[in-house]
Structures are given as C-alpha cells and as structure tokens.
Amino acid sequence: MKNISQQSFEQAMDGIVSDTNAAFRDEAPQAYKDLTTVMTNQDSLVKIVHRLKPL
C-alpha cells in the first residue's frame, strides 16, 4: 500500500474544486492507476468513446 502525504495530496488537488481534508486522501489522484495503461490493457473488451477530465 502506498502512503500519500497530506502535502502531496494538496499539491495534486491544486486548482481542483474539492475538499482536501485528510479523510478524502484515499481519493487522491496518486491512489489511481494510470488510465491510459488500464484502458490499453483491456482494449479487446471496451471501445473508448470519450475521455473526461476533472475541472
């Protein structure tokens, strides 16, 4: 399991309207796998129609 510091979480969320309370750290961008890699690995299962980006 990877530990994400509060400072790293706040830096990653800079410019994104969200609560950076420590309770939400499990939703930090660093907690997720790279989306491009995940989608490439399952390209025989899905068809990418759109890619959304948080505001």
mmCIF entry with sequence, helices, sheets and N, C-alpha, C, O atoms, coordinates in Angstrom:
data_MODEL
# 
_entry.id   MODEL 
# 
_entity.id                         1 
_entity.type                       polymer 
_entity.pdbx_number_of_molecules   1 
# 
_entity_poly.entity_id                      1 
_entity_poly.type                           'polypeptide(L)' 
_entity_poly.nstd_linkage                   no 
_entity_poly.nstd_monomer                   no 
_entity_poly.pdbx_seq_one_letter_code       MKNISQQSFEQAMDGIVSDTNAAFRDEAPQAYKDLTTVMTNQDSLVKIVHRLKPL 
_entity_poly.pdbx_seq_one_letter_code_can   MKNISQQSFEQAMDGIVSDTNAAFRDEAPQAYKDLTTVMTNQDSLVKIVHRLKPL 
_entity_poly.pdbx_strand_id                 A 
# 
loop_
_entity_poly_seq.entity_id 
_entity_poly_seq.num 
_entity_poly_seq.mon_id 
_entity_poly_seq.hetero 
1 1  MET n 
1 2  LYS n 
1 3  ASN n 
1 4  ILE n 
1 5  SER n 
1 6  GLN n 
1 7  GLN n 
1 8  SER n 
1 9  PHE n 
1 10 GLU n 
1 11 GLN n 
1 12 ALA n 
1 13 MET n 
1 14 ASP n 
1 15 GLY n 
1 16 ILE n 
1 17 VAL n 
1 18 SER n 
1 19 ASP n 
1 20 THR n 
1 21 ASN n 
1 22 ALA n 
1 23 ALA n 
1 24 PHE n 
1 25 ARG n 
1 26 ASP n 
1 27 GLU n 
1 28 ALA n 
1 29 PRO n 
1 30 GLN n 
1 31 ALA n 
1 32 TYR n 
1 33 LYS n 
1 34 ASP n 
1 35 LEU n 
1 36 THR n 
1 37 THR n 
1 38 VAL n 
1 39 MET n 
1 40 THR n 
1 41 ASN n 
1 42 GLN n 
1 43 ASP n 
1 44 SER n 
1 45 LEU n 
1 46 VAL n 
1 47 LYS n 
1 48 ILE n 
1 49 VAL n 
1 50 HIS n 
1 51 ARG n 
1 52 LEU n 
1 53 LYS n 
1 54 PRO n 
1 55 LEU n 
# 
_struct_asym.id          A 
_struct_asym.entity_id   1 
# 
loop_
_struct_conf.conf_type_id 
_struct_conf.id 
_struct_conf.pdbx_PDB_helix_id 
_struct_conf.beg_label_comp_id 
_struct_conf.beg_label_asym_id 
_struct_conf.beg_label_seq_id 
_struct_conf.pdbx_beg_PDB_ins_code 
_struct_conf.end_label_comp_id 
_struct_conf.end_label_asym_id 
_struct_conf.end_label_seq_id 
_struct_conf.pdbx_end_PDB_ins_code 
_struct_conf.beg_auth_comp_id 
_struct_conf.beg_auth_asym_id 
_struct_conf.beg_auth_seq_id 
_struct_conf.end_auth_comp_id 
_struct_conf.end_auth_asym_id 
_struct_conf.end_auth_seq_id 
_struct_conf.pdbx_PDB_helix_class 
_struct_conf.details 
_struct_conf.pdbx_PDB_helix_length 
HELX_P HELX_P1 AA1 GLN A 6  ? ALA A 12 ? GLN A 6  ALA A 12 1 ? 7 
HELX_P HELX_P2 AA2 ALA A 22 ? GLU A 27 ? ALA A 22 GLU A 27 5 ? 6 
HELX_P HELX_P3 AA3 PRO A 29 ? ALA A 31 ? PRO A 29 ALA A 31 5 ? 3 
HELX_P HELX_P4 AA4 LEU A 35 ? ASN A 41 ? LEU A 35 ASN A 41 1 ? 7 
# 
_struct_conf_type.id          HELX_P 
_struct_conf_type.criteria    ? 
_struct_conf_type.reference   ? 
# 
loop_
_atom_site.group_PDB 
_atom_site.id 
_atom_site.type_symbol 
_atom_site.label_atom_id 
_atom_site.label_alt_id 
_atom_site.label_comp_id 
_atom_site.label_asym_id 
_atom_site.label_entity_id 
_atom_site.label_seq_id 
_atom_site.pdbx_PDB_ins_code 
_atom_site.Cartn_x 
_atom_site.Cartn_y 
_atom_site.Cartn_z 
_atom_site.occupancy 
_atom_site.B_iso_or_equiv 
_atom_site.pdbx_formal_charge 
_atom_site.auth_seq_id 
_atom_site.auth_comp_id 
_atom_site.auth_asym_id 
_atom_site.auth_atom_id 
_atom_site.pdbx_PDB_model_num 
ATOM 1   N N  . MET A 1 1  ? 0.843   -1.171 0.000   1.00 0.00 ? 1  MET A N  1 
ATOM 2   C CA . MET A 1 1  ? 0.000   0.000  0.000   1.00 0.00 ? 1  MET A CA 1 
ATOM 3   C C  . MET A 1 1  ? 0.891   1.238  0.000   1.00 0.00 ? 1  MET A C  1 
ATOM 4   O O  . MET A 1 1  ? 1.894   1.295  0.711   1.00 0.00 ? 1  MET A O  1 
ATOM 5   N N  . LYS A 1 2  ? 0.519   2.206  -0.791  1.00 0.00 ? 2  LYS A N  1 
ATOM 6   C CA . LYS A 1 2  ? 1.285   3.437  -0.916  1.00 0.00 ? 2  LYS A CA 1 
ATOM 7   C C  . LYS A 1 2  ? 0.729   4.491  0.043   1.00 0.00 ? 2  LYS A C  1 
ATOM 8   O O  . LYS A 1 2  ? -0.483  4.685  0.131   1.00 0.00 ? 2  LYS A O  1 
ATOM 9   N N  . ASN A 1 3  ? 1.621   5.162  0.753   1.00 0.00 ? 3  ASN A N  1 
ATOM 10  C CA . ASN A 1 3  ? 1.210   6.253  1.633   1.00 0.00 ? 3  ASN A CA 1 
ATOM 11  C C  . ASN A 1 3  ? 1.300   7.567  0.876   1.00 0.00 ? 3  ASN A C  1 
ATOM 12  O O  . ASN A 1 3  ? 2.298   7.844  0.212   1.00 0.00 ? 3  ASN A O  1 
ATOM 13  N N  . ILE A 1 4  ? 0.260   8.366  0.979   1.00 0.00 ? 4  ILE A N  1 
ATOM 14  C CA . ILE A 1 4  ? 0.206   9.661  0.308   1.00 0.00 ? 4  ILE A CA 1 
ATOM 15  C C  . ILE A 1 4  ? 0.189   10.733 1.387   1.00 0.00 ? 4  ILE A C  1 
ATOM 16  O O  . ILE A 1 4  ? -0.705  10.759 2.233   1.00 0.00 ? 4  ILE A O  1 
ATOM 17  N N  . SER A 1 5  ? 1.175   11.612 1.353   1.00 0.00 ? 5  SER A N  1 
ATOM 18  C CA . SER A 1 5  ? 1.245   12.659 2.370   1.00 0.00 ? 5  SER A CA 1 
ATOM 19  C C  . SER A 1 5  ? 0.162   13.705 2.119   1.00 0.00 ? 5  SER A C  1 
ATOM 20  O O  . SER A 1 5  ? -0.312  13.869 0.995   1.00 0.00 ? 5  SER A O  1 
ATOM 21  N N  . GLN A 1 6  ? -0.212  14.397 3.167   1.00 0.00 ? 6  GLN A N  1 
ATOM 22  C CA . GLN A 1 6  ? -1.211  15.457 3.043   1.00 0.00 ? 6  GLN A CA 1 
ATOM 23  C C  . GLN A 1 6  ? -0.711  16.540 2.093   1.00 0.00 ? 6  GLN A C  1 
ATOM 24  O O  . GLN A 1 6  ? -1.481  17.063 1.288   1.00 0.00 ? 6  GLN A O  1 
ATOM 25  N N  . GLN A 1 7  ? 0.569   16.877 2.184   1.00 0.00 ? 7  GLN A N  1 
ATOM 26  C CA . GLN A 1 7  ? 1.144   17.911 1.316   1.00 0.00 ? 7  GLN A CA 1 
ATOM 27  C C  . GLN A 1 7  ? 1.076   17.479 -0.156  1.00 0.00 ? 7  GLN A C  1 
ATOM 28  O O  . GLN A 1 7  ? 0.713   18.278 -1.019  1.00 0.00 ? 7  GLN A O  1 
ATOM 29  N N  . SER A 1 8  ? 1.420   16.234 -0.439  1.00 0.00 ? 8  SER A N  1 
ATOM 30  C CA . SER A 1 8  ? 1.367   15.720 -1.805  1.00 0.00 ? 8  SER A CA 1 
ATOM 31  C C  . SER A 1 8  ? -0.068  15.734 -2.329  1.00 0.00 ? 8  SER A C  1 
ATOM 32  O O  . SER A 1 8  ? -0.311  16.081 -3.485  1.00 0.00 ? 8  SER A O  1 
ATOM 33  N N  . PHE A 1 9  ? -1.009  15.356 -1.478  1.00 0.00 ? 9  PHE A N  1 
ATOM 34  C CA . PHE A 1 9  ? -2.424  15.363 -1.841  1.00 0.00 ? 9  PHE A CA 1 
ATOM 35  C C  . PHE A 1 9  ? -2.881  16.774 -2.177  1.00 0.00 ? 9  PHE A C  1 
ATOM 36  O O  . PHE A 1 9  ? -3.532  16.986 -3.200  1.00 0.00 ? 9  PHE A O  1 
ATOM 37  N N  . GLU A 1 10 ? -2.552  17.731 -1.339  1.00 0.00 ? 10 GLU A N  1 
ATOM 38  C CA . GLU A 1 10 ? -2.964  19.113 -1.573  1.00 0.00 ? 10 GLU A CA 1 
ATOM 39  C C  . GLU A 1 10 ? -2.348  19.666 -2.856  1.00 0.00 ? 10 GLU A C  1 
ATOM 40  O O  . GLU A 1 10 ? -3.011  20.398 -3.590  1.00 0.00 ? 10 GLU A O  1 
ATOM 41  N N  . GLN A 1 11 ? -1.094  19.329 -3.135  1.00 0.00 ? 11 GLN A N  1 
ATOM 42  C CA . GLN A 1 11 ? -0.446  19.791 -4.364  1.00 0.00 ? 11 GLN A CA 1 
ATOM 43  C C  . GLN A 1 11 ? -1.134  19.192 -5.596  1.00 0.00 ? 11 GLN A C  1 
ATOM 44  O O  . GLN A 1 11 ? -1.348  19.887 -6.589  1.00 0.00 ? 11 GLN A O  1 
ATOM 45  N N  . ALA A 1 12 ? -1.474  17.922 -5.530  1.00 0.00 ? 12 ALA A N  1 
ATOM 46  C CA . ALA A 1 12 ? -2.129  17.262 -6.653  1.00 0.00 ? 12 ALA A CA 1 
ATOM 47  C C  . ALA A 1 12 ? -3.518  17.829 -6.910  1.00 0.00 ? 12 ALA A C  1 
ATOM 48  O O  . ALA A 1 12 ? -3.988  17.831 -8.047  1.00 0.00 ? 12 ALA A O  1 
ATOM 49  N N  . MET A 1 13 ? -4.174  18.307 -5.868  1.00 0.00 ? 13 MET A N  1 
ATOM 50  C CA . MET A 1 13 ? -5.528  18.823 -5.990  1.00 0.00 ? 13 MET A CA 1 
ATOM 51  C C  . MET A 1 13 ? -5.568  20.327 -6.243  1.00 0.00 ? 13 MET A C  1 
ATOM 52  O O  . MET A 1 13 ? -6.651  20.905 -6.342  1.00 0.00 ? 13 MET A O  1 
ATOM 53  N N  . ASP A 1 14 ? -4.418  20.962 -6.347  1.00 0.00 ? 14 ASP A N  1 
ATOM 54  C CA . ASP A 1 14 ? -4.356  22.404 -6.586  1.00 0.00 ? 14 ASP A CA 1 
ATOM 55  C C  . ASP A 1 14 ? -5.092  22.744 -7.880  1.00 0.00 ? 14 ASP A C  1 
ATOM 56  O O  . ASP A 1 14 ? -4.818  22.159 -8.928  1.00 0.00 ? 14 ASP A O  1 
ATOM 57  N N  . GLY A 1 15 ? -6.010  23.676 -7.803  1.00 0.00 ? 15 GLY A N  1 
ATOM 58  C CA . GLY A 1 15 ? -6.777  24.092 -8.966  1.00 0.00 ? 15 GLY A CA 1 
ATOM 59  C C  . GLY A 1 15 ? -8.036  23.279 -9.195  1.00 0.00 ? 15 GLY A C  1 
ATOM 60  O O  . GLY A 1 15 ? -8.806  23.580 -10.107 1.00 0.00 ? 15 GLY A O  1 
ATOM 61  N N  . ILE A 1 16 ? -8.261  22.248 -8.382  1.00 0.00 ? 16 ILE A N  1 
ATOM 62  C CA . ILE A 1 16 ? -9.459  21.421 -8.491  1.00 0.00 ? 16 ILE A CA 1 
ATOM 63  C C  . ILE A 1 16 ? -10.359 21.745 -7.306  1.00 0.00 ? 16 ILE A C  1 
ATOM 64  O O  . ILE A 1 16 ? -9.914  21.730 -6.158  1.00 0.00 ? 16 ILE A O  1 
ATOM 65  N N  . VAL A 1 17 ? -11.618 22.037 -7.585  1.00 0.00 ? 17 VAL A N  1 
ATOM 66  C CA . VAL A 1 17 ? -12.557 22.373 -6.524  1.00 0.00 ? 17 VAL A CA 1 
ATOM 67  C C  . VAL A 1 17 ? -12.923 21.087 -5.790  1.00 0.00 ? 17 VAL A C  1 
ATOM 68  O O  . VAL A 1 17 ? -13.694 20.267 -6.289  1.00 0.00 ? 17 VAL A O  1 
ATOM 69  N N  . SER A 1 18 ? -12.359 20.930 -4.607  1.00 0.00 ? 18 SER A N  1 
ATOM 70  C CA . SER A 1 18 ? -12.575 19.724 -3.816  1.00 0.00 ? 18 SER A CA 1 
ATOM 71  C C  . SER A 1 18 ? -12.103 19.968 -2.394  1.00 0.00 ? 18 SER A C  1 
ATOM 72  O O  . SER A 1 18 ? -11.321 20.884 -2.140  1.00 0.00 ? 18 SER A O  1 
ATOM 73  N N  . ASP A 1 19 ? -12.575 19.156 -1.481  1.00 0.00 ? 19 ASP A N  1 
ATOM 74  C CA . ASP A 1 19 ? -12.123 19.223 -0.097  1.00 0.00 ? 19 ASP A CA 1 
ATOM 75  C C  . ASP A 1 19 ? -10.827 18.431 0.008   1.00 0.00 ? 19 ASP A C  1 
ATOM 76  O O  . ASP A 1 19 ? -10.758 17.295 -0.460  1.00 0.00 ? 19 ASP A O  1 
ATOM 77  N N  . THR A 1 20 ? -9.800  19.016 0.617   1.00 0.00 ? 20 THR A N  1 
ATOM 78  C CA . THR A 1 20 ? -8.523  18.314 0.768   1.00 0.00 ? 20 THR A CA 1 
ATOM 79  C C  . THR A 1 20 ? -8.333  17.821 2.201   1.00 0.00 ? 20 THR A C  1 
ATOM 80  O O  . THR A 1 20 ? -7.206  17.630 2.658   1.00 0.00 ? 20 THR A O  1 
ATOM 81  N N  . ASN A 1 21 ? -9.437  17.620 2.896   1.00 0.00 ? 21 ASN A N  1 
ATOM 82  C CA . ASN A 1 21 ? -9.396  17.055 4.234   1.00 0.00 ? 21 ASN A CA 1 
ATOM 83  C C  . ASN A 1 21 ? -8.729  15.681 4.169   1.00 0.00 ? 21 ASN A C  1 
ATOM 84  O O  . ASN A 1 21 ? -8.915  14.951 3.195   1.00 0.00 ? 21 ASN A O  1 
ATOM 85  N N  . ALA A 1 22 ? -7.965  15.326 5.180   1.00 0.00 ? 22 ALA A N  1 
ATOM 86  C CA . ALA A 1 22 ? -7.238  14.050 5.206   1.00 0.00 ? 22 ALA A CA 1 
ATOM 87  C C  . ALA A 1 22 ? -8.163  12.847 5.014   1.00 0.00 ? 22 ALA A C  1 
ATOM 88  O O  . ALA A 1 22 ? -7.723  11.802 4.535   1.00 0.00 ? 22 ALA A O  1 
ATOM 89  N N  . ALA A 1 23 ? -9.420  12.984 5.378   1.00 0.00 ? 23 ALA A N  1 
ATOM 90  C CA . ALA A 1 23 ? -10.369 11.882 5.227   1.00 0.00 ? 23 ALA A CA 1 
ATOM 91  C C  . ALA A 1 23 ? -10.600 11.515 3.760   1.00 0.00 ? 23 ALA A C  1 
ATOM 92  O O  . ALA A 1 23 ? -11.058 10.412 3.463   1.00 0.00 ? 23 ALA A O  1 
ATOM 93  N N  . PHE A 1 24 ? -10.285 12.430 2.847   1.00 0.00 ? 24 PHE A N  1 
ATOM 94  C CA . PHE A 1 24 ? -10.500 12.197 1.421   1.00 0.00 ? 24 PHE A CA 1 
ATOM 95  C C  . PHE A 1 24 ? -9.225  11.773 0.690   1.00 0.00 ? 24 PHE A C  1 
ATOM 96  O O  . PHE A 1 24 ? -9.224  11.665 -0.537  1.00 0.00 ? 24 PHE A O  1 
ATOM 97  N N  . ARG A 1 25 ? -8.161  11.537 1.419   1.00 0.00 ? 25 ARG A N  1 
ATOM 98  C CA . ARG A 1 25 ? -6.878  11.218 0.794   1.00 0.00 ? 25 ARG A CA 1 
ATOM 99  C C  . ARG A 1 25 ? -6.919  9.933  -0.032  1.00 0.00 ? 25 ARG A C  1 
ATOM 100 O O  . ARG A 1 25 ? -6.129  9.775  -0.963  1.00 0.00 ? 25 ARG A O  1 
ATOM 101 N N  . ASP A 1 26 ? -7.825  9.018  0.296   1.00 0.00 ? 26 ASP A N  1 
ATOM 102 C CA . ASP A 1 26 ? -7.925  7.785  -0.496  1.00 0.00 ? 26 ASP A CA 1 
ATOM 103 C C  . ASP A 1 26 ? -8.445  8.055  -1.904  1.00 0.00 ? 26 ASP A C  1 
ATOM 104 O O  . ASP A 1 26 ? -8.402  7.172  -2.760  1.00 0.00 ? 26 ASP A O  1 
ATOM 105 N N  . GLU A 1 27 ? -8.935  9.270  -2.147  1.00 0.00 ? 27 GLU A N  1 
ATOM 106 C CA . GLU A 1 27 ? -9.392  9.676  -3.475  1.00 0.00 ? 27 GLU A CA 1 
ATOM 107 C C  . GLU A 1 27 ? -8.354  10.536 -4.196  1.00 0.00 ? 27 GLU A C  1 
ATOM 108 O O  . GLU A 1 27 ? -8.654  11.122 -5.237  1.00 0.00 ? 27 GLU A O  1 
ATOM 109 N N  . ALA A 1 28 ? -7.163  10.615 -3.665  1.00 0.00 ? 28 ALA A N  1 
ATOM 110 C CA . ALA A 1 28 ? -6.095  11.409 -4.286  1.00 0.00 ? 28 ALA A CA 1 
ATOM 111 C C  . ALA A 1 28 ? -5.763  10.845 -5.663  1.00 0.00 ? 28 ALA A C  1 
ATOM 112 O O  . ALA A 1 28 ? -5.835  9.633  -5.866  1.00 0.00 ? 28 ALA A O  1 
ATOM 113 N N  . PRO A 1 29 ? -5.400  11.705 -6.608  1.00 0.00 ? 29 PRO A N  1 
ATOM 114 C CA . PRO A 1 29 ? -5.027  11.222 -7.942  1.00 0.00 ? 29 PRO A CA 1 
ATOM 115 C C  . PRO A 1 29 ? -3.932  10.156 -7.900  1.00 0.00 ? 29 PRO A C  1 
ATOM 116 O O  . PRO A 1 29 ? -3.911  9.263  -8.747  1.00 0.00 ? 29 PRO A O  1 
ATOM 117 N N  . GLN A 1 30 ? -3.030  10.236 -6.932  1.00 0.00 ? 30 GLN A N  1 
ATOM 118 C CA . GLN A 1 30 ? -1.930  9.275  -6.822  1.00 0.00 ? 30 GLN A CA 1 
ATOM 119 C C  . GLN A 1 30 ? -2.423  7.878  -6.439  1.00 0.00 ? 30 GLN A C  1 
ATOM 120 O O  . GLN A 1 30 ? -1.689  6.902  -6.593  1.00 0.00 ? 30 GLN A O  1 
ATOM 121 N N  . ALA A 1 31 ? -3.662  7.774  -5.940  1.00 0.00 ? 31 ALA A N  1 
ATOM 122 C CA . ALA A 1 31 ? -4.200  6.485  -5.499  1.00 0.00 ? 31 ALA A CA 1 
ATOM 123 C C  . ALA A 1 31 ? -4.702  5.633  -6.665  1.00 0.00 ? 31 ALA A C  1 
ATOM 124 O O  . ALA A 1 31 ? -5.022  4.459  -6.484  1.00 0.00 ? 31 ALA A O  1 
ATOM 125 N N  . TYR A 1 32 ? -4.769  6.215  -7.846  1.00 0.00 ? 32 TYR A N  1 
ATOM 126 C CA . TYR A 1 32 ? -5.320  5.522  -9.003  1.00 0.00 ? 32 TYR A CA 1 
ATOM 127 C C  . TYR A 1 32 ? -4.245  5.068  -9.971  1.00 0.00 ? 32 TYR A C  1 
ATOM 128 O O  . TYR A 1 32 ? -3.176  5.673  -10.057 1.00 0.00 ? 32 TYR A O  1 
ATOM 129 N N  . LYS A 1 33 ? -4.535  4.001  -10.699 1.00 0.00 ? 33 LYS A N  1 
ATOM 130 C CA . LYS A 1 33 ? -3.644  3.534  -11.753 1.00 0.00 ? 33 LYS A CA 1 
ATOM 131 C C  . LYS A 1 33 ? -3.745  4.494  -12.937 1.00 0.00 ? 33 LYS A C  1 
ATOM 132 O O  . LYS A 1 33 ? -4.729  5.221  -13.076 1.00 0.00 ? 33 LYS A O  1 
ATOM 133 N N  . ASP A 1 34 ? -2.725  4.489  -13.782 1.00 0.00 ? 34 ASP A N  1 
ATOM 134 C CA . ASP A 1 34 ? -2.725  5.317  -14.982 1.00 0.00 ? 34 ASP A CA 1 
ATOM 135 C C  . ASP A 1 34 ? -3.855  4.854  -15.906 1.00 0.00 ? 34 ASP A C  1 
ATOM 136 O O  . ASP A 1 34 ? -3.892  3.691  -16.308 1.00 0.00 ? 34 ASP A O  1 
ATOM 137 N N  . LEU A 1 35 ? -4.769  5.756  -16.239 1.00 0.00 ? 35 LEU A N  1 
ATOM 138 C CA . LEU A 1 35 ? -5.950  5.407  -17.020 1.00 0.00 ? 35 LEU A CA 1 
ATOM 139 C C  . LEU A 1 35 ? -5.594  4.900  -18.413 1.00 0.00 ? 35 LEU A C  1 
ATOM 140 O O  . LEU A 1 35 ? -6.217  3.956  -18.900 1.00 0.00 ? 35 LEU A O  1 
ATOM 141 N N  . THR A 1 36 ? -4.617  5.501  -19.052 1.00 0.00 ? 36 THR A N  1 
ATOM 142 C CA . THR A 1 36 ? -4.224  5.069  -20.391 1.00 0.00 ? 36 THR A CA 1 
ATOM 143 C C  . THR A 1 36 ? -3.739  3.622  -20.371 1.00 0.00 ? 36 THR A C  1 
ATOM 144 O O  . THR A 1 36 ? -4.091  2.835  -21.250 1.00 0.00 ? 36 THR A O  1 
ATOM 145 N N  . THR A 1 37 ? -2.940  3.273  -19.382 1.00 0.00 ? 37 THR A N  1 
ATOM 146 C CA . THR A 1 37 ? -2.441  1.903  -19.258 1.00 0.00 ? 37 THR A CA 1 
ATOM 147 C C  . THR A 1 37 ? -3.584  0.922  -19.019 1.00 0.00 ? 37 THR A C  1 
ATOM 148 O O  . THR A 1 37 ? -3.631  -0.142 -19.636 1.00 0.00 ? 37 THR A O  1 
ATOM 149 N N  . VAL A 1 38 ? -4.494  1.276  -18.136 1.00 0.00 ? 38 VAL A N  1 
ATOM 150 C CA . VAL A 1 38 ? -5.633  0.401  -17.826 1.00 0.00 ? 38 VAL A CA 1 
ATOM 151 C C  . VAL A 1 38 ? -6.480  0.165  -19.075 1.00 0.00 ? 38 VAL A C  1 
ATOM 152 O O  . VAL A 1 38 ? -6.836  -0.974 -19.378 1.00 0.00 ? 38 VAL A O  1 
ATOM 153 N N  . MET A 1 39 ? -6.801  1.230  -19.795 1.00 0.00 ? 39 MET A N  1 
ATOM 154 C CA . MET A 1 39 ? -7.646  1.101  -20.976 1.00 0.00 ? 39 MET A CA 1 
ATOM 155 C C  . MET A 1 39 ? -6.933  0.351  -22.098 1.00 0.00 ? 39 MET A C  1 
ATOM 156 O O  . MET A 1 39 ? -7.569  -0.416 -22.821 1.00 0.00 ? 39 MET A O  1 
ATOM 157 N N  . THR A 1 40 ? -5.638  0.556  -22.255 1.00 0.00 ? 40 THR A N  1 
ATOM 158 C CA . THR A 1 40 ? -4.869  -0.164 -23.268 1.00 0.00 ? 40 THR A CA 1 
ATOM 159 C C  . THR A 1 40 ? -4.863  -1.660 -22.977 1.00 0.00 ? 40 THR A C  1 
ATOM 160 O O  . THR A 1 40 ? -4.963  -2.477 -23.892 1.00 0.00 ? 40 THR A O  1 
ATOM 161 N N  . ASN A 1 41 ? -4.748  -2.012 -21.712 1.00 0.00 ? 41 ASN A N  1 
ATOM 162 C CA . ASN A 1 41 ? -4.720  -3.425 -21.327 1.00 0.00 ? 41 ASN A CA 1 
ATOM 163 C C  . ASN A 1 41 ? -6.053  -4.139 -21.540 1.00 0.00 ? 41 ASN A C  1 
ATOM 164 O O  . ASN A 1 41 ? -6.097  -5.369 -21.573 1.00 0.00 ? 41 ASN A O  1 
ATOM 165 N N  . GLN A 1 42 ? -7.125  -3.390 -21.683 1.00 0.00 ? 42 GLN A N  1 
ATOM 166 C CA . GLN A 1 42 ? -8.429  -4.028 -21.906 1.00 0.00 ? 42 GLN A CA 1 
ATOM 167 C C  . GLN A 1 42 ? -9.058  -3.593 -23.224 1.00 0.00 ? 42 GLN A C  1 
ATOM 168 O O  . GLN A 1 42 ? -10.282 -3.568 -23.355 1.00 0.00 ? 42 GLN A O  1 
ATOM 169 N N  . ASP A 1 43 ? -8.218  -3.253 -24.198 1.00 0.00 ? 43 ASP A N  1 
ATOM 170 C CA . ASP A 1 43 ? -8.734  -2.742 -25.464 1.00 0.00 ? 43 ASP A CA 1 
ATOM 171 C C  . ASP A 1 43 ? -9.587  -3.751 -26.232 1.00 0.00 ? 43 ASP A C  1 
ATOM 172 O O  . ASP A 1 43 ? -10.378 -3.353 -27.087 1.00 0.00 ? 43 ASP A O  1 
ATOM 173 N N  . SER A 1 44 ? -9.447  -5.028 -25.948 1.00 0.00 ? 44 SER A N  1 
ATOM 174 C CA . SER A 1 44 ? -10.302 -6.020 -26.608 1.00 0.00 ? 44 SER A CA 1 
ATOM 175 C C  . SER A 1 44 ? -11.681 -6.105 -25.947 1.00 0.00 ? 44 SER A C  1 
ATOM 176 O O  . SER A 1 44 ? -12.584 -6.751 -26.477 1.00 0.00 ? 44 SER A O  1 
ATOM 177 N N  . LEU A 1 45 ? -11.841 -5.461 -24.805 1.00 0.00 ? 45 LEU A N  1 
ATOM 178 C CA . LEU A 1 45 ? -13.102 -5.530 -24.061 1.00 0.00 ? 45 LEU A CA 1 
ATOM 179 C C  . LEU A 1 45 ? -13.950 -4.272 -24.174 1.00 0.00 ? 45 LEU A C  1 
ATOM 180 O O  . LEU A 1 45 ? -15.168 -4.325 -24.005 1.00 0.00 ? 45 LEU A O  1 
ATOM 181 N N  . VAL A 1 46 ? -13.312 -3.141 -24.459 1.00 0.00 ? 46 VAL A N  1 
ATOM 182 C CA . VAL A 1 46 ? -14.035 -1.867 -24.449 1.00 0.00 ? 46 VAL A CA 1 
ATOM 183 C C  . VAL A 1 46 ? -13.677 -1.027 -25.667 1.00 0.00 ? 46 VAL A C  1 
ATOM 184 O O  . VAL A 1 46 ? -12.633 -1.209 -26.294 1.00 0.00 ? 46 VAL A O  1 
ATOM 185 N N  . LYS A 1 47 ? -14.568 -0.114 -25.977 1.00 0.00 ? 47 LYS A N  1 
ATOM 186 C CA . LYS A 1 47 ? -14.306 0.874  -27.023 1.00 0.00 ? 47 LYS A CA 1 
ATOM 187 C C  . LYS A 1 47 ? -14.338 2.246  -26.350 1.00 0.00 ? 47 LYS A C  1 
ATOM 188 O O  . LYS A 1 47 ? -15.356 2.637  -25.778 1.00 0.00 ? 47 LYS A O  1 
ATOM 189 N N  . ILE A 1 48 ? -13.240 2.962  -26.418 1.00 0.00 ? 48 ILE A N  1 
ATOM 190 C CA . ILE A 1 48 ? -13.176 4.286  -25.803 1.00 0.00 ? 48 ILE A CA 1 
ATOM 191 C C  . ILE A 1 48 ? -13.923 5.267  -26.697 1.00 0.00 ? 48 ILE A C  1 
ATOM 192 O O  . ILE A 1 48 ? -13.590 5.434  -27.870 1.00 0.00 ? 48 ILE A O  1 
ATOM 193 N N  . VAL A 1 49 ? -14.931 5.909  -26.131 1.00 0.00 ? 49 VAL A N  1 
ATOM 194 C CA . VAL A 1 49 ? -15.736 6.871  -26.874 1.00 0.00 ? 49 VAL A CA 1 
ATOM 195 C C  . VAL A 1 49 ? -15.342 8.291  -26.493 1.00 0.00 ? 49 VAL A C  1 
ATOM 196 O O  . VAL A 1 49 ? -15.195 9.150  -27.362 1.00 0.00 ? 49 VAL A O  1 
ATOM 197 N N  . HIS A 1 50 ? -15.170 8.543  -25.192 1.00 0.00 ? 50 HIS A N  1 
ATOM 198 C CA . HIS A 1 50 ? -14.789 9.857  -24.684 1.00 0.00 ? 50 HIS A CA 1 
ATOM 199 C C  . HIS A 1 50 ? -13.868 9.678  -23.492 1.00 0.00 ? 50 HIS A C  1 
ATOM 200 O O  . HIS A 1 50 ? -13.876 8.641  -22.829 1.00 0.00 ? 50 HIS A O  1 
ATOM 201 N N  . ARG A 1 51 ? -13.089 10.690 -23.236 1.00 0.00 ? 51 ARG A N  1 
ATOM 202 C CA . ARG A 1 51 ? -12.268 10.708 -22.028 1.00 0.00 ? 51 ARG A CA 1 
ATOM 203 C C  . ARG A 1 51 ? -12.596 12.002 -21.288 1.00 0.00 ? 51 ARG A C  1 
ATOM 204 O O  . ARG A 1 51 ? -12.483 13.090 -21.851 1.00 0.00 ? 51 ARG A O  1 
ATOM 205 N N  . LEU A 1 52 ? -12.998 11.881 -20.042 1.00 0.00 ? 52 LEU A N  1 
ATOM 206 C CA . LEU A 1 52 ? -13.377 13.031 -19.235 1.00 0.00 ? 52 LEU A CA 1 
ATOM 207 C C  . LEU A 1 52 ? -12.210 13.473 -18.371 1.00 0.00 ? 52 LEU A C  1 
ATOM 208 O O  . LEU A 1 52 ? -11.389 12.657 -17.952 1.00 0.00 ? 52 LEU A O  1 
ATOM 209 N N  . LYS A 1 53 ? -12.142 14.760 -18.110 1.00 0.00 ? 53 LYS A N  1 
ATOM 210 C CA . LYS A 1 53 ? -11.085 15.326 -17.277 1.00 0.00 ? 53 LYS A CA 1 
ATOM 211 C C  . LYS A 1 53 ? -11.745 16.176 -16.195 1.00 0.00 ? 53 LYS A C  1 
ATOM 212 O O  . LYS A 1 53 ? -12.629 16.977 -16.501 1.00 0.00 ? 53 LYS A O  1 
ATOM 213 N N  . PRO A 1 54 ? -11.334 16.017 -14.938 1.00 0.00 ? 54 PRO A N  1 
ATOM 214 C CA . PRO A 1 54 ? -11.943 16.828 -13.881 1.00 0.00 ? 54 PRO A CA 1 
ATOM 215 C C  . PRO A 1 54 ? -11.638 18.309 -14.071 1.00 0.00 ? 54 PRO A C  1 
ATOM 216 O O  . PRO A 1 54 ? -10.596 18.675 -14.613 1.00 0.00 ? 54 PRO A O  1 
ATOM 217 N N  . LEU A 1 55 ? -12.545 19.140 -13.626 1.00 0.00 ? 55 LEU A N  1 
ATOM 218 C CA . LEU A 1 55 ? -12.353 20.594 -13.740 1.00 0.00 ? 55 LEU A CA 1 
ATOM 219 C C  . LEU A 1 55 ? -11.442 21.109 -12.669 1.00 0.00 ? 55 LEU A C  1 
ATOM 220 O O  . LEU A 1 55 ? -11.170 22.308 -12.614 1.00 0.00 ? 55 LEU A O  1 
# 
